Amino acid sequence: MYMKFSKIFTGAASLLLFSSLSAQNVSPLDRIIDRQEEQKNYPDLFNTEKIHEANILRIYNDLGNYGHLVPMSQQDRQMKFNEMKDPNNLKNIFRFIQYTPRNTYARYVKEDPALLLMGFGPLNEVQANISEKVKLAVANGIAVKDVQFQTRDGIELTKFDFIYDESDPKHKPIGSRRKSLTLFYKAGGAQGADTKQKYTLDFVVSRVVDDNFYTGEKDIELIIDPTPLDEQMEDVVILHRHGMKEMNTIPLGLMQNTPNYPHRLMLKQRFLSKVLDDFYRLYTMLDNYAKRDGNDYNDKVILELHNQMDY
């Protein structure tokens, strides 16, 4: 009886091992569902996805109105360096952006892959990984281009919070959670006293970092949209790395959208729509704060002139 059971167990283990190896040898190309078949078989999912794409595009168009914040943040950065060199010159303490929404900070950012891809591993390996996955998407007929970093100017707004130990009665913080949205613009149009500088939103990077100092675990996710004002989102690229494990790159166009795996819809519905909507509100507040400081000064000047008219 023992010998018979042993043979059965050995045969089952061999079958499981063969199945595992066979699954590993299956080409990733064979796991991709055809888009036309998806649209034909699951029209409701397809229509819902299009609704969220339209909503995301609307938010991107609204964020395109804040390109003027980029040169303001750039000048603030230069004034900070000037203040460090010459702290006694009061001109150097001026800032265009003095106030930010609660639990946020803003900074000028130059488009640099070494900066944007930080935390995912050696730069050459990360870029090679992205190119490899883009080629896979292209081989499946997905309209994806390799991510080409340029020298665009941008502004980054980061929202931060703490991770707390729920089991600790003192509710002590054990880590941090940060979400940031970096907007890169392309400047165009004539500059002059009566001509407004035009800015076009040209490149968007979303970053989420969950860093648990207590356990040492760190989770980083990066979403790159190289054409934010394009109606299609197939070229969006997602990078993910957990702890010290190797990073993984996933072009959005390679994700499935079926009843069992509605991944494209979930990303657009539960993450992109919510994060972009939240950051649009924060960028609107940032812009209003920057305008408020100048308006407050004008109010003071008018008030002083009004007081001088009293006899």
C-alpha contacts under 8 A as a table, 3 or more apart, distances in Angstrom:
res1	aa1	res2	aa2	distance
1	M	4	K	5.16
1	M	5	F	6.23
2	Y	5	F	5.15
2	Y	6	S	6.07
3	M	6	S	5.06
3	M	7	K	6.26
4	K	7	K	5.22
4	K	8	I	6.30
5	F	8	I	5.09
5	F	9	F	6.11
6	S	9	F	5.10
6	S	10	T	6.04
7	K	10	T	5.06
7	K	11	G	6.04
8	I	11	G	5.12
8	I	12	A	6.15
9	F	12	A	5.10
9	F	13	A	6.09
10	T	13	A	5.11
10	T	14	S	6.12
11	G	14	S	5.08
11	G	15	L	6.15
12	A	15	L	4.99
12	A	16	L	6.16
13	A	16	L	5.07
13	A	17	L	6.07
14	S	17	L	5.02
14	S	18	F	6.04
15	L	18	F	5.07
15	L	19	S	6.09
16	L	19	S	5.04
16	L	20	S	6.09
17	L	20	S	5.06
17	L	21	L	6.17
18	F	21	L	5.14
18	F	22	S	5.96
19	S	22	S	5.00
19	S	23	A	6.07
20	S	23	A	5.13
20	S	24	Q	6.31
21	L	24	Q	5.04
21	L	25	N	6.28
22	S	25	N	5.08
22	S	26	V	6.44
23	A	26	V	5.31
26	V	30	D	6.95
27	S	30	D	5.53
27	S	31	R	7.36
28	P	31	R	5.36
28	P	32	I	7.04
29	L	32	I	5.66
29	L	136	L	7.69
29	L	140	N	7.03
32	I	140	N	7.68
32	I	254	L	6.88
32	I	256	Q	7.40
33	I	37	E	7.38
33	I	38	E	7.08
33	I	256	Q	6.70
34	D	37	E	5.31
34	D	38	E	6.33
35	R	38	E	4.97
35	R	39	Q	6.23
36	Q	39	Q	5.18
36	Q	40	K	6.11
37	E	40	K	5.01
37	E	41	N	5.91
38	E	41	N	5.28
38	E	42	Y	5.60
38	E	43	P	7.54
38	E	46	F	7.63
38	E	257	N	7.10
38	E	258	T	6.88
39	Q	42	Y	5.44
39	Q	43	P	5.17
39	Q	45	L	7.97
39	Q	46	F	5.77
40	K	43	P	5.98
42	Y	45	L	5.61
42	Y	46	F	6.45
42	Y	258	T	6.81
42	Y	259	P	7.77
43	P	46	F	4.96
43	P	47	N	6.11
44	D	47	N	5.16
44	D	48	T	6.14
45	L	48	T	5.15
45	L	49	E	6.10
45	L	257	N	7.05
45	L	258	T	7.28
45	L	259	P	7.86
45	L	262	P	7.83
45	L	265	L	7.51
46	F	49	E	5.15
46	F	50	K	6.38
46	F	257	N	7.72
47	N	50	K	5.10
47	N	51	I	6.39
48	T	51	I	5.10
48	T	52	H	6.54
48	T	265	L	7.58
49	E	52	H	5.31
49	E	53	E	6.22
49	E	264	R	7.65
49	E	265	L	5.36
49	E	268	K	7.47
49	E	269	Q	7.90
50	K	53	E	4.95
50	K	54	A	6.21
51	I	54	A	5.24
51	I	55	N	6.37
52	H	55	N	4.90
52	H	56	I	6.11
52	H	265	L	7.95
52	H	268	K	6.31
52	H	269	Q	6.20
52	H	273	S	7.06
53	E	56	I	5.09
53	E	57	L	6.15
53	E	231	E	7.33
53	E	232	Q	7.61
53	E	233	M	7.58
53	E	268	K	7.10
54	A	57	L	5.10
54	A	58	R	6.21
54	A	231	E	7.44
55	N	58	R	5.09
55	N	59	I	6.44
55	N	273	S	7.10
56	I	59	I	5.19
56	I	60	Y	6.26
56	I	268	K	7.87
56	I	272	L	7.18
56	I	273	S	5.76
56	I	276	L	7.38
57	L	60	Y	5.01
57	L	61	N	6.20
57	L	228	P	7.18
57	L	229	L	6.32
57	L	230	D	7.59
57	L	231	E	6.73
58	R	61	N	5.12
58	R	62	D	6.35
59	I	62	D	4.99
59	I	63	L	6.14
59	I	276	L	6.72
59	I	277	D	6.68
59	I	280	Y	7.12
60	Y	63	L	4.99
60	Y	64	G	6.20
60	Y	201	L	7.69
60	Y	228	P	6.43
60	Y	229	L	6.55
60	Y	276	L	7.88
61	N	64	G	5.06
61	N	65	N	7.31
61	N	201	L	7.86
61	N	229	L	6.85
62	D	65	N	5.73
62	D	280	Y	7.60
63	L	66	Y	5.79
63	L	201	L	7.52
63	L	280	Y	6.31
63	L	283	Y	7.82
64	G	67	G	6.21
64	G	185	Y	7.94
64	G	199	Y	7.15
64	G	200	T	5.99
64	G	201	L	5.00
65	N	68	H	7.71
65	N	199	Y	7.55
66	Y	69	L	5.73
66	Y	70	V	7.91
66	Y	283	Y	7.62
66	Y	287	D	7.45
67	G	70	V	5.69
67	G	185	Y	6.17
67	G	198	K	7.86
67	G	199	Y	5.23
67	G	200	T	7.16
67	G	201	L	7.32
68	H	71	P	6.14
68	H	72	M	6.78
68	H	197	Q	7.91
68	H	199	Y	7.27
69	L	72	M	5.04
69	L	73	S	6.10
69	L	155	I	7.14
69	L	287	D	7.26
70	V	73	S	5.25
70	V	74	Q	6.10
70	V	108	Y	6.54
70	V	153	D	6.85
70	V	154	G	5.54
70	V	155	I	5.36
71	P	74	Q	4.81
71	P	75	Q	6.05
72	M	75	Q	5.29
72	M	76	D	6.23
72	M	96	F	5.82
72	M	97	I	7.08
73	S	76	D	4.94
73	S	77	R	6.24
73	S	96	F	7.15
73	S	97	I	6.75
73	S	106	A	7.92
73	S	107	R	6.16
73	S	108	Y	5.06
73	S	155	I	6.98
74	Q	77	R	5.19
74	Q	78	Q	6.50
74	Q	107	R	7.96
74	Q	108	Y	5.26
75	Q	78	Q	5.05
75	Q	79	M	6.11
75	Q	96	F	7.93
76	D	79	M	5.03
76	D	80	K	6.19
76	D	94	F	7.74
76	D	95	R	5.39
76	D	96	F	6.40
76	D	97	I	7.26
77	R	80	K	5.12
77	R	81	F	6.58
77	R	107	R	7.72
77	R	108	Y	6.92
78	Q	81	F	5.20
78	Q	82	N	6.25
79	M	82	N	4.85
79	M	83	E	6.04
79	M	92	N	5.34
79	M	93	I	7.02
79	M	94	F	7.29
79	M	95	R	7.48
80	K	83	E	5.04
80	K	84	M	6.36
80	K	92	N	7.00
80	K	93	I	7.43
81	F	84	M	5.15
81	F	85	K	6.42
82	N	85	K	5.15
82	N	86	D	5.94
82	N	87	P	7.68
82	N	92	N	6.02
83	E	86	D	5.02
83	E	87	P	4.67
83	E	88	N	7.79
83	E	89	N	7.26
83	E	92	N	5.02
83	E	93	I	6.49
84	M	87	P	5.68
86	D	89	N	5.83
86	D	92	N	7.73
87	P	90	L	7.38
87	P	92	N	7.35
89	N	92	N	5.86
89	N	93	I	7.81
90	L	93	I	5.60
90	L	94	F	7.71
91	K	94	F	6.00
95	R	98	Q	5.79
96	F	290	A	6.09
97	I	100	T	7.56
97	I	286	L	7.71
97	I	289	Y	7.42
97	I	290	A	5.20
98	Q	289	Y	7.70
98	Q	290	A	6.90
99	Y	286	L	7.12
99	Y	289	Y	6.00
99	Y	290	A	7.12
100	T	104	T	6.19
100	T	105	Y	6.12
100	T	106	A	7.18
100	T	285	M	7.49
100	T	286	L	5.48
100	T	289	Y	7.11
101	P	104	T	5.70
101	P	105	Y	7.76
101	P	282	L	6.49
101	P	285	M	6.57
101	P	286	L	6.56
103	N	159	K	5.77
103	N	160	F	5.67
103	N	161	D	6.97
104	T	157	L	6.84
104	T	158	T	5.32
104	T	159	K	4.38
104	T	160	F	6.16
105	Y	157	L	5.87
105	Y	158	T	5.48
105	Y	159	K	6.91
106	A	155	I	7.05
106	A	156	E	5.57
106	A	157	L	4.45
106	A	158	T	6.34
107	R	155	I	5.82
107	R	156	E	5.43
107	R	157	L	6.76
108	Y	153	D	7.69
108	Y	154	G	6.06
108	Y	155	I	4.65
108	Y	156	E	6.34
109	V	153	D	6.26
109	V	154	G	5.06
109	V	155	I	5.41
109	V	156	E	6.41
109	V	182	T	7.92
110	K	151	T	6.66
110	K	152	R	6.28
110	K	153	D	4.93
110	K	154	G	6.05
111	E	115	L	7.82
111	E	116	L	7.46
111	E	149	F	6.94
111	E	150	Q	6.35
111	E	151	T	5.25
111	E	152	R	5.37
111	E	153	D	6.21
111	E	154	G	7.08
111	E	184	F	7.50
112	D	115	L	5.37
112	D	116	L	6.17
112	D	149	F	7.02
112	D	150	Q	7.49
112	D	151	T	7.04
113	P	116	L	4.98
113	P	117	L	5.57
113	P	118	M	7.90
113	P	123	L	7.68
113	P	149	F	6.54
114	A	117	L	5.62
114	A	118	M	5.94
114	A	123	L	6.38
115	L	118	M	5.28
117	L	120	F	6.13
117	L	123	L	7.12
117	L	126	V	7.62
118	M	121	G	7.16
118	M	123	L	7.85
119	G	220	I	7.60
120	F	123	L	7.92
120	F	126	V	6.78
120	F	220	I	7.89
120	F	240	H	7.79
120	F	241	R	6.32
120	F	246	E	7.87
120	F	247	M	6.02
121	G	125	E	7.06
121	G	126	V	6.37
121	G	246	E	7.81
121	G	247	M	7.48
122	P	125	E	5.42
122	P	126	V	6.26
123	L	126	V	5.14
123	L	127	Q	6.20
124	N	127	Q	5.28
124	N	128	A	6.06
125	E	128	A	5.02
125	E	129	N	6.09
126	V	129	N	5.09
126	V	130	I	6.34
126	V	247	M	7.79
127	Q	130	I	5.08
127	Q	131	S	6.24
128	A	131	S	5.11
128	A	132	E	6.14
129	N	132	E	5.13
129	N	133	K	6.38
129	N	248	N	7.69
129	N	249	T	6.73
130	I	133	K	5.35
130	I	134	V	6.18
130	I	146	D	7.45
130	I	147	V	7.66
130	I	249	T	5.99
131	S	134	V	5.05
131	S	135	K	6.21
131	S	146	D	5.85
131	S	147	V	7.69
132	E	135	K	5.24
132	E	136	L	6.42
133	K	136	L	4.94
133	K	137	A	6.30
133	K	249	T	6.62
133	K	250	I	6.86
133	K	251	P	6.86
134	V	137	A	5.05
134	V	138	V	6.22
134	V	144	V	6.35
134	V	145	K	6.66
134	V	146	D	5.94
134	V	251	P	6.75
135	K	138	V	5.02
135	K	139	A	6.11
135	K	146	D	8.00
136	L	139	A	5.09
136	L	140	N	6.54
137	A	140	N	5.14
137	A	141	G	6.63
137	A	142	I	5.28
137	A	143	A	7.67
137	A	144	V	6.64
137	A	251	P	7.10
137	A	253	G	6.93
137	A	254	L	6.18
138	V	141	G	5.09
138	V	142	I	5.05
138	V	143	A	6.41
138	V	144	V	6.13
138	V	145	K	7.94
139	A	142	I	7.35
142	I	234	E	6.82
142	I	253	G	6.16
142	I	254	L	7.65
143	A	234	E	6.20
143	A	235	D	6.63
143	A	253	G	7.87
144	V	234	E	6.19
144	V	235	D	4.51
144	V	253	G	7.67
145	K	235	D	6.50
147	V	226	P	6.76
152	R	184	F	6.03
152	R	185	Y	6.53
152	R	186	K	6.70
153	D	184	F	5.60
153	D	185	Y	6.29
153	D	186	K	7.70
154	G	182	T	6.66
154	G	183	L	5.27
154	G	184	F	4.03
154	G	185	Y	6.10
155	I	182	T	5.70
155	I	183	L	5.56
155	I	184	F	6.74
156	E	180	S	6.69
156	E	181	L	5.79
156	E	182	T	4.16
156	E	183	L	6.42
157	L	180	S	5.53
157	L	181	L	5.66
157	L	182	T	6.46
157	L	283	Y	7.66
158	T	178	R	6.71
158	T	179	K	5.68
158	T	180	S	4.10
158	T	181	L	6.64
159	K	178	R	5.70
159	K	179	K	5.26
159	K	180	S	6.10
160	F	176	S	7.14
160	F	177	R	5.73
160	F	178	R	4.37
160	F	179	K	6.43
161	D	176	S	5.81
161	D	177	R	5.25
161	D	178	R	6.44
162	F	173	P	6.07
162	F	174	I	7.43
162	F	175	G	5.75
162	F	176	S	4.33
162	F	177	R	5.85
163	I	173	P	5.52
163	I	174	I	5.62
163	I	175	G	4.76
163	I	176	S	5.23
163	I	177	R	6.55
163	I	212	N	7.21
164	Y	171	H	5.95
164	Y	172	K	5.63
164	Y	173	P	4.23
164	Y	174	I	5.48
164	Y	175	G	7.01
165	D	168	D	5.50
165	D	171	H	5.65
165	D	172	K	5.92
165	D	173	P	6.29
165	D	174	I	6.28
166	E	169	P	7.61
166	E	171	H	6.11
167	S	171	H	7.49
168	D	171	H	5.14
168	D	172	K	6.79
174	I	212	N	6.05
174	I	213	F	5.60
174	I	214	Y	5.35
175	G	210	D	7.79
175	G	211	D	5.49
175	G	212	N	4.28
175	G	213	F	4.85
175	G	214	Y	6.86
176	S	209	V	7.98
176	S	210	D	6.22
176	S	211	D	5.32
176	S	212	N	6.54
176	S	213	F	7.85
177	R	208	V	7.56
177	R	209	V	5.72
177	R	210	D	4.59
177	R	211	D	6.20
178	R	207	R	7.91
178	R	208	V	5.76
178	R	209	V	5.18
178	R	210	D	6.62
179	K	206	S	7.48
179	K	207	R	5.69
179	K	208	V	4.55
179	K	209	V	6.53
180	S	206	S	5.78
180	S	207	R	5.19
180	S	208	V	6.60
181	L	204	V	7.28
181	L	205	V	5.93
181	L	206	S	4.64
181	L	207	R	6.53
181	L	279	F	7.08
182	T	204	V	5.79
182	T	205	V	5.14
182	T	206	S	6.37
183	L	201	L	6.95
183	L	202	D	7.88
183	L	203	F	6.35
183	L	204	V	4.99
183	L	205	V	6.82
184	F	201	L	6.10
184	F	202	D	5.82
184	F	203	F	5.05
184	F	204	V	6.16
185	Y	199	Y	5.91
185	Y	200	T	5.26
185	Y	201	L	4.47
185	Y	202	D	5.13
185	Y	203	F	6.85
186	K	199	Y	5.61
186	K	200	T	5.07
186	K	201	L	6.39
186	K	202	D	5.99
187	A	197	Q	7.32
187	A	198	K	5.92
187	A	199	Y	4.60
187	A	200	T	6.44
188	G	197	Q	6.76
188	G	198	K	5.30
188	G	199	Y	6.17
188	G	200	T	7.80
189	G	196	K	7.93
189	G	197	Q	5.92
189	G	198	K	5.59
190	A	195	T	6.55
190	A	196	K	7.60
190	A	197	Q	6.54
191	Q	195	T	5.64
191	Q	196	K	6.52
191	Q	197	Q	5.72
192	G	195	T	4.98
192	G	196	K	7.26
193	A	196	K	7.97
201	L	204	V	7.81
201	L	228	P	7.14
201	L	229	L	7.25
202	D	226	P	7.04
202	D	227	T	6.20
202	D	228	P	6.49
202	D	229	L	7.42
203	F	224	I	7.80
203	F	225	D	6.15
203	F	226	P	4.90
203	F	227	T	6.06
203	F	228	P	6.29
204	V	224	I	6.07
204	V	225	D	5.23
204	V	226	P	6.49
204	V	227	T	7.89
204	V	228	P	6.59
205	V	222	L	7.02
205	V	223	I	5.70
205	V	224	I	4.69
205	V	225	D	6.33
206	S	222	L	5.70
206	S	223	I	5.01
206	S	224	I	6.57
207	R	220	I	7.40
207	R	221	E	5.83
207	R	222	L	4.60
207	R	223	I	6.46
208	V	220	I	5.82
208	V	221	E	5.23
208	V	222	L	6.53
209	V	218	K	7.22
209	V	219	D	5.78
209	V	220	I	4.65
209	V	221	E	6.60
210	D	218	K	5.69
210	D	219	D	5.11
210	D	220	I	6.56
211	D	216	G	7.46
211	D	217	E	6.17
211	D	218	K	4.40
211	D	219	D	6.43
212	N	215	T	5.74
212	N	216	G	5.57
212	N	217	E	5.25
212	N	218	K	6.07
213	F	216	G	5.00
213	F	217	E	7.06
216	G	243	G	7.88
217	E	242	H	7.46
217	E	243	G	5.42
218	K	242	H	5.94
218	K	243	G	4.86
219	D	240	H	7.63
219	D	241	R	5.96
219	D	242	H	4.49
219	D	243	G	6.07
220	I	240	H	5.79
220	I	241	R	5.35
220	I	242	H	6.44
221	E	238	I	7.09
221	E	239	L	5.56
221	E	240	H	4.53
221	E	241	R	6.59
222	L	238	I	5.66
222	L	239	L	4.95
222	L	240	H	6.50
223	I	236	V	6.97
223	I	237	V	5.75
223	I	238	I	4.55
223	I	239	L	6.40
224	I	236	V	5.67
224	I	237	V	5.19
224	I	238	I	6.45
225	D	228	P	5.65
225	D	233	M	7.74
225	D	235	D	6.90
225	D	236	V	4.71
225	D	237	V	6.70
226	P	235	D	7.11
226	P	236	V	6.85
227	T	230	D	5.47
227	T	235	D	7.70
228	P	233	M	7.98
230	D	233	M	7.24
232	Q	235	D	7.78
233	M	236	V	5.65
233	M	252	L	7.36
233	M	253	G	7.49
234	E	251	P	7.24
234	E	252	L	5.64
234	E	253	G	4.32
235	D	251	P	6.53
235	D	252	L	6.66
235	D	253	G	6.59
236	V	251	P	5.91
236	V	252	L	5.39
236	V	253	G	7.44
237	V	249	T	6.99
237	V	250	I	5.86
237	V	251	P	4.35
237	V	252	L	5.84
238	I	249	T	5.73
238	I	250	I	5.07
238	I	251	P	6.05
238	I	252	L	6.94
239	L	247	M	6.95
239	L	248	N	5.79
239	L	249	T	4.62
239	L	250	I	6.43
240	H	247	M	5.57
240	H	248	N	5.36
240	H	249	T	6.56
241	R	244	M	7.60
241	R	245	K	6.48
241	R	246	E	6.45
241	R	247	M	4.44
241	R	248	N	6.49
242	H	245	K	5.76
242	H	246	E	7.77
242	H	247	M	7.42
250	I	254	L	7.03
250	I	255	M	7.68
251	P	254	L	5.57
251	P	255	M	7.26
252	L	255	M	5.41
252	L	264	R	6.65
253	G	256	Q	7.97
253	G	264	R	7.88
255	M	263	H	5.94
255	M	264	R	5.72
256	Q	261	Y	6.00
256	Q	262	P	6.13
256	Q	263	H	5.67
256	Q	264	R	6.14
257	N	261	Y	5.76
257	N	262	P	4.03
257	N	263	H	5.59
257	N	264	R	5.54
257	N	265	L	6.44
258	T	261	Y	4.98
258	T	262	P	4.88
258	T	263	H	7.89
259	P	262	P	5.76
262	P	265	L	5.53
262	P	266	M	6.11
263	H	266	M	5.05
263	H	267	L	6.16
264	R	267	L	5.34
264	R	268	K	6.34
265	L	268	K	5.23
265	L	269	Q	5.75
266	M	269	Q	5.05
266	M	270	R	5.39
266	M	271	F	7.29
267	L	270	R	5.65
267	L	271	F	5.23
267	L	272	L	6.27
268	K	271	F	5.81
268	K	272	L	4.88
268	K	273	S	5.85
269	Q	272	L	6.45
269	Q	273	S	5.55
269	Q	274	K	7.31
270	R	273	S	6.54
270	R	274	K	6.27
271	F	274	K	5.39
271	F	275	V	5.81
272	L	275	V	5.26
272	L	276	L	5.77
273	S	276	L	5.48
273	S	277	D	6.00
274	K	277	D	5.18
274	K	278	D	6.08
275	V	278	D	5.10
275	V	279	F	6.12
276	L	279	F	5.13
276	L	280	Y	5.94
277	D	280	Y	5.10
277	D	281	R	6.48
278	D	281	R	5.30
278	D	282	L	6.47
279	F	282	L	4.77
279	F	283	Y	5.94
280	Y	283	Y	5.13
280	Y	284	T	6.07
281	R	284	T	5.11
281	R	285	M	6.32
282	L	285	M	5.08
282	L	286	L	6.15
283	Y	286	L	4.86
283	Y	287	D	6.13
284	T	287	D	5.16
284	T	288	N	6.20
285	M	288	N	5.02
285	M	289	Y	6.09
286	L	289	Y	5.19
286	L	290	A	6.33
287	D	290	A	5.17
287	D	291	K	6.35
288	N	291	K	5.11
288	N	292	R	5.96
289	Y	292	R	4.97
289	Y	293	D	6.61
290	A	293	D	5.83
290	A	294	G	7.32
291	K	294	G	5.58
291	K	295	N	6.31
292	R	295	N	4.99
292	R	296	D	5.89
293	D	296	D	5.14
293	D	297	Y	6.42
294	G	297	Y	5.22
294	G	298	N	6.38
295	N	298	N	4.98
295	N	299	D	6.15
296	D	299	D	5.02
296	D	300	K	6.35
297	Y	300	K	5.08
297	Y	301	V	6.35
298	N	301	V	5.08
298	N	302	I	6.25
299	D	302	I	5.22
299	D	303	L	6.04
300	K	303	L	4.99
300	K	304	E	6.10
301	V	304	E	5.17
301	V	305	L	6.29
302	I	305	L	5.10
302	I	306	H	6.11
303	L	306	H	5.00
303	L	307	N	6.19
304	E	307	N	5.07
304	E	308	Q	6.26
305	L	308	Q	5.08
305	L	309	M	6.68
306	H	309	M	5.37
306	H	310	D	7.31
307	N	310	D	5.53
308	Q	311	Y	7.88
